[in-house]
Amino acid sequence: MQPEYLLQDGFRKNGVTHRAIKYKADFKVYHIDGSVEIVDVKGMETEAFKLKRKMFEKQYPDLSLKIVR
């Protein structure tokens, strides 16, 4: 199962419902030393991914995100 991370809660404004923004990585790796690494395989980094990566880094500063190309 791919790990999913909430980047921004959904909200309602002026009668319009905005869905939550989520990021789904490819793998979550647990290392022997107790550290956790999030791994995502990308052929090409889209603009949407670049934005989600920034949001992920801010929301989850204790997790390491590794991009494999």
C-alpha positions as a printed Julia matrix, in Angstrom:
69×3 Matrix{Float64}:
   0.0    0.0     0.0
   1.29   3.43   -0.89
   1.63   5.84    2.04
  -0.58   8.92    1.84
   0.11  12.25    3.54
  -2.26  15.14    4.15
  -0.76  18.4     2.89
  -3.75  20.69    3.41
  -7.15  20.09    4.96
 -10.22  20.51    2.83
 -12.29  23.61    3.51
 -15.42  25.48    2.56
 -15.41  29.14    1.45
 -18.22  31.21   -0.03
 -20.34  28.09   -0.45
 -17.62  26.28   -2.4
 -16.07  23.1    -1.0
 -12.35  22.69   -1.66
 -11.01  19.15   -1.33
  -8.01  18.29    0.79
  -4.6   18.19   -0.88
  -2.84  14.87   -0.38
   0.47  13.39   -1.48
   0.82   9.67   -2.15
   4.39   8.33   -2.24
   5.48   5.02   -3.73
   7.2    3.52   -0.67
   7.76   4.04    3.05
  11.03   2.45    4.21
  11.77   1.65    7.85
  15.51   1.44    8.55
  17.15  -0.65   11.28
  18.26   2.5    13.12
  14.6    3.53   13.48
  14.65   6.23   10.81
  11.92   6.4     8.17
  12.45   7.31    4.53
   9.76   8.13    2.0
  10.67   7.07   -1.56
   9.0    8.22   -4.75
   9.95   7.09   -8.27
   9.61   9.82  -10.9
  10.32   9.74  -14.6
   9.71  13.48  -14.74
   8.91  16.04  -12.06
   5.69  17.86  -12.93
   4.84  21.33  -11.65
   2.15  19.77   -9.43
   4.71  17.41   -7.9
   7.19  20.24   -7.27
   4.53  22.13   -5.33
   3.43  19.03   -3.38
   7.06  18.26   -2.54
   7.48  21.72   -0.99
   4.26  21.3     0.96
   5.36  17.83    2.15
   8.76  19.12    3.31
   7.08  21.86    5.36
   4.34  19.65    6.82
   6.6   16.68    7.64
  10.08  18.07    8.5
  11.09  14.88   10.34
  10.57  12.62    7.31
  13.18  12.2     4.6
  11.81  12.28    1.04
  13.99  10.59   -1.58
  13.22  10.94   -5.28
  14.45   8.16   -7.59
  14.7    8.98  -11.28
